[in-house]
Amino acid sequence: MERLNIVSISFHTAGKIFDFDSLDFKLIPGDKVIVETERGRALGTVISKPREIAPDKAPPKLKSILRIAAENDLQMAQSNSLREQEALQFCKQRVKQRNMEMKLVRAEYLFDGSKIIFYFTADGRVDFRELVRDLAQHFRTRIEMRQIGVRDEAKQVGGLGICGRELCCSSHLREFVPVSVKMAKAQGLALNPTKISGQCGRLLCCLAYEYETYNEMKKTLPKCGKKLQIESGGVEVISRDILAQKVTLRQQNGDRCQMHISDLKKEISNVEKGATESLPKNDEQNKKKAPERADRTKHRPGRSQQQPNKQKSNEKVAIEPVQQSSNENSDQEKKNKRRRRRPRRRSNRQTKPPENKT
């Protein structure tokens, strides 16, 4: 079975990568080639060297390279880029005349000039049917209006980030990764929207680069607020430096000190060893004292023999009166219950004194 030679091609800087059949062309990264796509012919750039794969592992609807780009092909691409600027300016004028709530970003000519694609951003849906008619009458070709997001806008426009370098999305980032505020918290960044947001108004894409590394390094450090016991005494963790692998400790007297995690673990282990070593010594001392007490009791047989007899006699004396008293008390309680009667209510009337009979 003949194996296929697959090559990766991109049509824009930091754009998506597509696989094509290289046939018998000898290609190296950076070569310009003409390929057939679903939208028509296009000029692409080779990203990687050709590689062999089995036909059953090839992607579906695999298309092949037509030819290596010649000088006239490169000149046509340059002329298309000039025409794109003119088309964008004309479209902006029409949008302004019609008071349409949309922002044009870029115009793109296909390689053969059979279609113009206008990229725009808008808050909601826009009715651009009349605009398309005006553009089609002016350019005499097919028109496509494509709505994109703010991140795609920054990718196509480009610019400089707060770090002073070219935007990641327009230089090397080919696909957008979901970014959340949780990533900024894990890296200890200030949750200020102006500092953690990019040109597009969304969270910085670079927050996801070191997120996994921070999570792995945080596992070796104790959490803030945890109380530890070291050689100098009890301390509490108040802050952490994840990249330097250091923690700031607050002692009981209020003093603060910074310590590397390796030194902290050594001190904690030394304290634990000291605590475990002190326990066996106490056990040995108790074991030594036990035979000494036994020897003392042997030398005093009179007391050792008399004590159990006294206990037995005391136990008999103590048990018998308790049993008798319990029986007597129970009988007495029964009698008292029988004799109990409700007290008569005394009347508030005052009794007259008896009269003297004469």
C-alpha angles and dihedrals in degrees: 000000000000115000123225126239108224124193129186118232133185126196099199137031108278088358129142119291122236130189123233136176108257093197108191097332117125104223136176130190111284098033118134116229138175114234137177115243136174089264093048135265118346140178113241140176124233111240103181140015119272115272131194122241136167116264091240091058095051117115116258119268092017112187128199135231114263100203145321111276115261129204094269089053091054091047090052090052091052092049089050091054090055091048089051091062092051092048091050093052092049092049092050090055092052092048090051092049092052094043092231118175098232137105118221114219109174144346121219128195119205115238094257093040093241094128142022119211119202117199118204142164127222139164094238142354117319128204103223100160095115090045091055091052091053092049094047092051092049101044098031093220141090117293128206125186114202124187116213137180130254092261092054088048092056089047093055098039097042127193143153126302130219088269090064095246132106115282114274093226093055097041110039113337107106099177131031118241122206111258126195138184088250089073091056091049092050090055094048095244124156110260093231111140092215092055101043098039128086134215091283092059092246128109116288114271090218090069088080095054098078100021095105092045091054091050092052094048093047091061091070094053126076118244123259112269095029115136118223136183117228134166093275092050140266117345138177127220110236103166142006135213102206100187094045091042092229133133131203114228130198117209127212092260091055099257119136130215136175120227136179115243093241092055091045092053091050093054092047091050091049091052091049092049091051091051093050093047093053093057099063092049091060091049092052091050091051090049091052092049093050097067090044090058090047091053091052092054091051092057089053105054095156094063095041092054097041096050098065091047090052091049092051093049091047091049092054093047092047095049100048099054091045092055092048094046092049092053093046092048093050092052092046091051091052091052092048091052091054093049094048113111134173111266116246117248113244116228119234092225115114113234114235117236114252116266119242111243116214 
